[in-house]
Amino acid sequence: MTEPRDTIEIVNVVASTGIGQEIDLKQATLALEDADYDPKRFPGLVYRLSDPKVVVLLFGSGKLVITGGRKLEDAANAVDRIVEELKNLSLL
C-alpha cells in the first residue's frame, strides 16, 4: 500500500509580497490587458497571466497575492513580470 506522504503533489502555490508603494488600480486596469477591477465586488485588481499561468491580486496598498502556480518560481516570475509591466506603464 502506498503511504499518503508518497502521493503528495503540489498543485497550487499561493504567495504574497509587496512592491513598496501604492498603486492607482483604476489606471492599472485601463493600462493592463486581462485586468479586472470592480471595487464594489472585490477590493483588488484581478490580473490573469498566461506565462506563467497564474492570477495576481493587486491591491491599492501595493500588496500582491499570486495564486495558481505549480511551483515557487511561477510566483517569483509573476512578481517580476507585473513589476516590469507597471514600470513600463509609468504606474510605479
C-alpha positions as CSV (number, residue, x, y, z in Angstrom):
1,M,0.0,0.0,0.0
2,T,1.2,3.5,-0.9
3,E,1.8,5.8,2.1
4,P,-0.2,9.1,1.8
5,R,3.1,11.1,2.0
6,D,4.4,9.3,-1.1
7,T,1.4,10.7,-3.1
8,I,1.6,14.4,-2.0
9,E,1.6,16.7,-5.0
10,I,1.8,20.4,-5.1
11,V,-1.0,21.7,-7.3
12,N,-1.3,25.3,-6.2
13,V,1.2,27.7,-4.8
14,V,-0.1,30.9,-3.1
15,A,2.4,33.6,-2.3
16,S,2.2,37.2,-1.2
17,T,4.5,40.2,-1.3
18,G,4.5,43.9,-1.5
19,I,6.0,46.3,-4.1
20,G,6.7,49.1,-1.7
21,Q,4.3,51.7,-2.9
22,E,0.6,52.4,-3.5
23,I,-0.9,51.8,-7.0
24,D,-3.8,53.5,-8.7
25,L,-5.9,50.5,-9.5
26,K,-8.2,52.4,-11.9
27,Q,-5.3,53.5,-14.0
28,A,-3.7,50.0,-13.8
29,T,-7.0,48.4,-15.0
30,L,-7.1,50.7,-18.0
31,A,-3.5,50.0,-18.9
32,L,-3.2,46.2,-18.3
33,E,-4.7,43.7,-20.6
34,D,-6.7,40.9,-18.9
35,A,-7.1,43.0,-15.8
36,D,-10.4,43.2,-14.0
37,Y,-11.3,45.6,-11.2
38,D,-14.7,46.1,-9.7
39,P,-14.2,47.6,-6.2
40,K,-17.9,47.0,-5.4
41,R,-17.3,43.2,-5.6
42,F,-13.6,42.9,-4.5
43,P,-11.1,45.5,-3.3
44,G,-8.3,44.2,-5.5
45,L,-7.4,44.2,-9.2
46,V,-7.5,40.7,-10.7
47,Y,-4.8,40.2,-13.3
48,R,-4.6,36.9,-15.2
49,L,-1.2,36.0,-16.7
50,S,-0.8,33.3,-19.3
51,D,3.0,32.8,-18.8
52,P,3.4,31.9,-16.0
53,K,-0.2,30.8,-15.8
54,V,-1.2,32.5,-12.5
55,V,-3.7,35.0,-11.1
56,V,-2.3,38.1,-9.5
57,L,-4.4,40.0,-7.0
58,L,-3.1,43.5,-6.8
59,F,-4.2,45.9,-4.1
60,G,-4.0,49.6,-3.9
61,S,-1.6,49.4,-1.0
62,G,0.9,47.7,-3.3
63,K,0.4,44.2,-1.8
64,L,0.2,41.3,-4.2
65,V,-1.2,37.8,-3.8
66,I,-0.2,35.3,-6.5
67,T,-2.1,32.1,-6.9
68,G,-2.4,29.2,-9.3
69,G,1.2,28.4,-9.9
70,R,2.6,24.9,-9.5
71,K,6.0,25.9,-8.2
72,L,7.5,28.8,-6.3
73,E,9.3,30.0,-9.4
74,D,5.9,30.7,-11.0
75,A,5.1,33.2,-8.3
76,A,8.5,34.8,-8.4
77,N,8.3,35.2,-12.2
78,A,4.8,36.7,-12.0
79,V,6.0,39.3,-9.5
80,D,8.9,40.2,-11.8
81,R,6.6,40.5,-14.7
82,I,3.9,42.6,-13.0
83,V,6.5,45.0,-11.6
84,E,8.2,45.4,-15.0
85,E,4.8,46.0,-16.7
86,L,3.8,48.6,-14.1
87,K,7.1,50.4,-14.5
88,N,6.8,50.3,-18.3
89,L,3.3,51.9,-17.9
90,S,4.7,54.6,-15.5
91,L,2.4,53.2,-12.8
92,L,5.5,52.6,-10.5
